[in-house]
Amino acid sequence: MNTERLLQELAEAPGISSIEDEPRKIMRMHLQQLSDRVYQDGLGSVIGVQNEDADGIKIQFAAHMDEVGFMVKIVDEHGYLRLQPIGSMWTHVLLGQRMDVKADNGRIYAGVIGSPASHGLPKEVKERTMAMNDLYLDIGASSQLQVYKAGIRPGCMVFPHGLFTKMLDNDRVMCKALDDRAGCAAELIAFEYLHGRYNAPLYCAGTIQEEPGLRGARTATDVIHPDLSLAVDTTVAGDTPADHNTCRLGGGAVLSMIDSNTIAHRGLIRYAETIAAEKKIPIQYAVFKGGGTDSGNIHKSFEGILSMTISIPIRYMHSMQSIISMHDVEACAELMSAMVLGMNQTKYKQLLNGWEDDDD
Ligand SMILES: [Zn+2]
């Protein structure tokens, strides 16, 4: 798979939480070529499986397909769209941004999050952020009726308008929704590599509704009941003047030690480190209490599932334009592949029973 093409097609597809149809269609198309069977759970996560009936350690990959955005809450009497945020965002990154709305008939209308002109704004207003409730989308309609006639009504999806762009350093790309379409790309690349190489059951899940609360991961895991799970998501890159984290763009796959709802399985982290050293895959670490990933629900499923999150550093997470390094996406895919190939019953039991540093 070509990393750049895959990233572009995944990231440009509009799909906020609960309206993941377009990214799911792309995931399904790729999964169909790599899986013995592809199915969808009751909520809408899509799952491809290789070697379903084989014995051995059942491994699950998970990456979420939804992106942050809004739902139309109210079409006001002037035709402005009042907005319900889906996923966490800061109003600072929203004012004046181009966003699009998808009407019921599938047509896309361009809009902009209205921003008051700075001219004459009192100092105290300029110095604070606007309340999320005061934001609205201006789609250039001249009346409420005109908006309704276009098929736009409460519940319609409002999503960032961010086209995939290569940057000065050719390894770096900018787009909306790279959280977590970059993870979707990484798991597909690994799943493709492992086709015919791993002989035990391997599942690749595109999960839904991660942003509002890791919901699709729960049902996908119920369907799969894996022995071991690797979620792949993005994490804040600390290499900008504005952010603080221990990982950086281009530094490789991030082992996420802790976030707001998961502490990675210690044995699995040690295993990942050993494998990365053996295969010379670049890794780095994040200990970042903000945010969460699908692992937050996966590790608590059933009797407890061995889980960790492998992350892709991202700049400007949950804004309308994020930046990642394609090299990091590939490093994540390599690490996931190598961890799968190194897994067997003995190793798994060793991890379950506690990792000892002097074991190989
Ligand atoms: Zn994410």
Residues whose N, C-alpha, C, O or C-beta is under 5 A from the ligand:
A	BS01	ZN	D179 D180 D233 T234
